[in-house]
Amino acid sequence: MHTAKRYWTVLPAIVLMAVFMLGPIIWAFYGSLTNVSLSGPTATAPAFVGMKNYSHLFTDPSFPRSVWLTVIFVVVSAIIAQNFLGLALAVLLQRANKIAGKFVSTAVVAAWVMPEMVAGFACYAFFSKEGTLNQILSLFGVHGSEWLYLFPMFAVILANIWRGTAFSMMNYQAAIGEVDRSLTEAAVVDGANAWQVFIHITVPVIKQTIVTNLMLITLQTMSAFTLIFVMTSGGPGDKSTTLPVFAYKVAFKFGDIGYGCAIAVVMLFIGAIFGIVYVNALKDEKGVTNE
């Protein structure tokens, strides 16, 4: 009886997830097997084409390039930069005085709470030819560059680091705040320095948070679209066309919805692989902790 009541209480959440998450996923799978388009006869009467969109995708030279750019974007801006920079900021803010800590945390969080489109325009203004970065460089006699044209991925990676680091910082601040002070104090009494305390006490205690944070920022960054589209539109050419931008161009610029759905389904599988890896790592870590 109690079990039945427990399921009834979560039923509304299950229904909402089915409608707003499972429904679009099923439609994307179906759309990827058709020739549905944005306009024309196939917009209202699409035909079933089987795996044609997928065979086209895996022979399209733009696809492996988009996958490679997505991997670079995710690994550099999220897994490496946001994760480690967020952890470093959390540790430093724990040791900083209150005034400096509030100033730094407010400045970092401000970029995260800013709407993504606004952040994209701000970064575009910063990296553009007549933008803030080149204006600052000119003060030191350094000739600026057309960053968004010559180094588009470099620009969007830095922009994503700037905007997303606050999420990791807040996660690690909460986790570090829960570390038992008696453990760190005992290590200090035994002669451990700050680095040894961090490596041998703090990191093992917050391992579950590290894995969870990596999973969240990986999936968030892999699906990032607005920031890149506002700054470069995936260009010049396809030099900053990650998978979400590639799917958008195919589906809404060229009108091939079925092909765009195929790209979205592949993205879904890639995200699921990352998710499974992180969830298994989290389970293993919980098992070690329980033992």
C-alpha positions as MATLAB code, in Angstrom:
seq = 'MHTAKRYWTVLPAIVLMAVFMLGPIIWAFYGSLTNVSLSGPTATAPAFVGMKNYSHLFTDPSFPRSVWLTVIFVVVSAIIAQNFLGLALAVLLQRANKIAGKFVSTAVVAAWVMPEMVAGFACYAFFSKEGTLNQILSLFGVHGSEWLYLFPMFAVILANIWRGTAFSMMNYQAAIGEVDRSLTEAAVVDGANAWQVFIHITVPVIKQTIVTNLMLITLQTMSAFTLIFVMTSGGPGDKSTTLPVFAYKVAFKFGDIGYGCAIAVVMLFIGAIFGIVYVNALKDEKGVTNE';
ca = [
       0.000    0.000    0.000;
       2.758    2.385    0.961;
       4.664    1.442   -2.189;
       1.630    2.224   -4.354;
       1.230    5.618   -2.672;
       4.897    6.367   -3.291;
       4.503    5.706   -7.010;
       1.337    7.813   -7.205;
       3.178   10.800   -5.759;
       5.825   10.723   -8.508;
       3.360    9.974  -11.315;
       2.921   13.663  -12.323;
       6.704   14.019  -12.657;
       6.876   10.861  -14.786;
       4.082   12.124  -17.053;
       5.784   15.513  -17.494;
       9.113   13.852  -18.314;
       7.398   11.564  -20.829;
       5.650   14.493  -22.541;
       8.504   16.986  -22.614;
      11.526   14.672  -22.873;
      10.545   11.238  -24.145;
       8.090   12.647  -26.696;
      10.656   14.821  -28.552;
      13.219   11.997  -28.446;
      10.762    9.570  -30.059;
       9.834   12.168  -32.681;
      13.532   12.778  -33.435;
      14.051    9.041  -33.979;
      11.037    8.918  -36.274;
      12.034   12.098  -38.136;
      15.534   10.754  -38.761;
      13.996    7.854  -40.709;
      12.006   10.135  -43.012;
      12.692   12.855  -45.574;
      10.653   15.468  -43.703;
      11.683   19.002  -44.632;
      10.999   22.550  -43.520;
       9.061   23.407  -46.665;
       7.741   21.797  -49.819;
       5.657   18.630  -50.281;
       7.681   16.581  -47.767;
       6.939   19.127  -45.020;
       3.377   17.816  -44.757;
       3.718   14.382  -46.364;
       7.169   12.960  -45.537;
       8.156    9.542  -46.826;
       9.937    6.790  -44.909;
      13.547    6.529  -46.134;
      14.966    4.115  -43.570;
      18.663    4.578  -42.804;
      19.315    6.897  -45.755;
      19.905    9.945  -43.545;
      22.409    8.008  -41.429;
      24.291    6.653  -44.430;
      24.468   10.216  -45.754;
      25.650   11.475  -42.377;
      28.512    9.011  -42.032;
      29.761    9.818  -45.535;
      29.387   13.585  -45.122;
      32.871   15.156  -44.726;
      31.364   17.873  -42.503;
      30.272   15.317  -39.889;
      33.689   14.068  -38.621;
      34.930   17.667  -38.545;
      31.939   18.703  -36.417;
      32.511   15.732  -34.096;
      36.180   16.667  -33.719;
      35.378   20.319  -32.984;
      32.747   19.229  -30.445;
      35.255   16.970  -28.703;
      37.819   19.799  -28.543;
      35.183   22.222  -27.281;
      33.966   19.853  -24.554;
      37.357   18.547  -23.411;
      39.198   21.879  -23.329;
      36.482   24.262  -22.143;
      34.583   21.947  -19.777;
      36.427   18.825  -18.658;
      39.774   20.592  -18.281;
      39.256   24.337  -17.852;
      35.872   24.707  -16.142;
      36.433   21.726  -13.885;
      39.945   22.567  -12.677;
      39.430   26.332  -12.627;
      36.189   25.898  -10.674;
      37.948   23.652   -8.173;
      40.881   26.078   -7.844;
      38.539   29.027   -7.267;
      36.560   27.081   -4.665;
      39.748   26.263   -2.737;
      41.093   29.819   -2.973;
      37.792   31.391   -1.945;
      37.704   29.139    1.113;
      41.007   30.656    2.223;
      40.383   34.256    1.075;
      39.073   37.016    3.316;
      35.342   37.691    3.137;
      35.470   40.927    1.133;
      37.800   39.563   -1.559;
      35.908   36.266   -1.613;
      32.540   37.958   -2.151;
      33.936   40.172   -4.898;
      35.509   37.280   -6.818;
      32.541   34.924   -6.399;
      30.090   37.644   -7.476;
      32.175   38.452  -10.560;
      32.389   34.777  -11.538;
      28.728   33.975  -10.876;
      27.582   37.095  -12.781;
      28.786   35.535  -16.043;
      26.876   32.332  -15.313;
      23.522   33.920  -14.420;
      23.683   36.171  -17.490;
      21.345   34.986  -20.297;
      23.359   32.988  -22.808;
      22.451   35.269  -25.695;
      23.583   38.333  -23.749;
      26.805   36.531  -22.834;
      27.297   35.658  -26.495;
      26.928   39.276  -27.600;
      29.274   40.405  -24.818;
      31.923   37.916  -25.972;
      31.390   38.906  -29.600;
      31.997   42.541  -28.632;
      35.107   41.497  -26.700;
      36.715   39.471  -29.516;
      35.557   41.474  -32.557;
      38.024   43.434  -34.682;
      37.230   46.755  -32.976;
      36.379   45.075  -29.691;
      37.595   45.325  -26.129;
      40.466   42.848  -26.453;
      42.081   44.662  -29.368;
      41.533   48.013  -27.670;
      43.391   46.766  -24.588;
      46.213   45.321  -26.690;
      46.588   48.622  -28.552;
      47.317   50.370  -25.242;
      50.482   48.261  -25.020;
      51.424   48.803  -28.641;
      50.330   45.312  -29.695;
      48.548   45.026  -33.013;
      45.182   43.294  -32.577;
      43.842   40.417  -34.607;
      40.537   39.336  -36.110;
      40.059   36.701  -33.425;
      36.617   35.511  -34.523;
      37.861   35.028  -38.088;
      41.330   33.591  -37.514;
      40.796   31.755  -34.207;
      37.034   31.104  -33.865;
      37.321   27.956  -31.719;
      39.831   29.644  -29.432;
      37.377   32.509  -28.935;
      34.307   30.355  -28.238;
      36.290   28.073  -25.896;
      37.440   31.070  -23.825;
      33.887   32.443  -23.840;
      32.470   29.138  -22.610;
      35.111   28.931  -19.867;
      34.256   32.466  -18.744;
      30.553   31.734  -18.662;
      30.521   28.201  -17.267;
      33.227   28.120  -14.579;
      30.857   29.444  -11.894;
      28.785   26.241  -12.017;
      31.787   24.072  -11.115;
      32.978   26.608   -8.544;
      29.646   26.536   -6.678;
      29.500   22.727   -6.760;
      32.987   22.447   -5.295;
      32.380   25.188   -2.729;
      29.431   23.206   -1.384;
      31.406   19.935   -1.387;
      34.519   21.389    0.263;
      32.339   23.020    2.903;
      31.128   19.545    3.908;
      34.640   18.119    4.422;
      35.115   17.173    8.069;
      37.484   19.760    9.545;
      38.758   17.223   12.073;
      40.315   15.248    9.206;
      42.212   18.237    7.822;
      43.235   19.418   11.277;
      44.557   15.953   12.145;
      46.563   15.886    8.907;
      48.070   19.304    9.683;
      49.013   18.127   13.179;
      50.736   15.135   11.588;
      52.850   17.527    9.508;
      50.988   17.621    6.209;
      51.220   20.829    4.188;
      48.278   22.492    2.421;
      48.908   20.644   -0.865;
      49.119   17.256    0.839;
      45.916   17.959    2.779;
      44.160   18.878   -0.458;
      45.376   15.833   -2.424;
      45.058   13.182    0.290;
      42.076   14.461    2.294;
      39.921   16.906    0.326;
      40.004   15.268   -3.120;
      39.121   11.729   -1.922;
      36.218   13.112    0.127;
      34.726   15.086   -2.787;
      35.316   12.468   -5.500;
      31.584   11.878   -5.989;
      31.054   15.600   -6.497;
      33.910   15.682   -9.017;
      32.355   12.877  -11.076;
      28.871   14.407  -10.869;
      30.176   17.824  -11.865;
      32.104   16.360  -14.804;
      28.979   14.614  -16.051;
      26.841   17.757  -15.825;
      29.291   20.158  -17.456;
      30.139   17.626  -20.189;
      26.498   17.234  -21.214;
      25.811   20.966  -20.891;
      28.803   21.909  -23.017;
      28.168   19.266  -25.644;
      24.722   20.766  -26.277;
      25.899   24.410  -26.209;
      24.465   26.295  -29.158;
      23.507   29.915  -28.474;
      26.950   31.106  -27.367;
      28.651   29.704  -30.470;
      25.925   30.769  -32.877;
      25.846   34.355  -31.617;
      29.636   34.695  -31.729;
      30.534   32.944  -34.997;
      27.422   31.214  -36.448;
      29.709   28.191  -36.792;
      32.059   30.064  -39.115;
      33.991   31.232  -40.821;
      33.045   28.375  -43.107;
      32.695   25.472  -40.689;
      35.708   26.247  -38.480;
      33.569   26.457  -35.325;
      30.630   24.274  -36.378;
      30.048   21.905  -33.484;
      27.345   19.220  -33.691;
      24.476   21.392  -32.341;
      25.324   24.166  -34.832;
      25.695   21.590  -37.628;
      22.244   20.154  -36.820;
      20.716   23.643  -36.774;
      22.239   24.604  -40.126;
      21.113   21.406  -41.803;
      17.590   21.487  -40.374;
      16.709   25.190  -40.421;
      19.092   26.826  -42.877;
      18.904   24.164  -45.567;
      15.463   22.876  -44.525;
      16.396   19.177  -44.252;
      14.653   18.298  -40.990;
      15.111   14.549  -41.400;
      18.884   14.885  -41.794;
      18.987   17.301  -38.843;
      17.101   14.749  -36.734;
      19.699   12.118  -37.632;
      22.452   14.419  -36.333;
      20.429   15.025  -33.163;
      19.998   11.279  -32.616;
      23.751   10.721  -32.973;
      24.311   13.506  -30.432;
      21.863   11.759  -28.129;
      23.857    8.514  -28.357;
      27.149   10.317  -27.728;
      25.640   12.022  -24.681;
      24.276    8.686  -23.464;
      27.750    7.137  -23.726;
      29.245    9.948  -21.649;
      26.387    9.617  -19.164;
      26.846    5.859  -18.782;
      30.596    6.259  -18.226;
      30.086    8.902  -15.547;
      27.204    7.052  -13.844;
      29.281    3.855  -13.673;
      32.197    5.842  -12.240;
      29.839    7.328   -9.672;
      28.502    3.879   -8.746;
      32.040    2.511   -8.385;
      32.962    5.457   -6.176;
      29.887    4.921   -3.990;
      30.750    1.241   -3.697;
      34.301    2.066   -2.590;
      32.968    4.615   -0.093;
      30.487    2.141    1.386;
      33.202   -0.466    1.778;
];
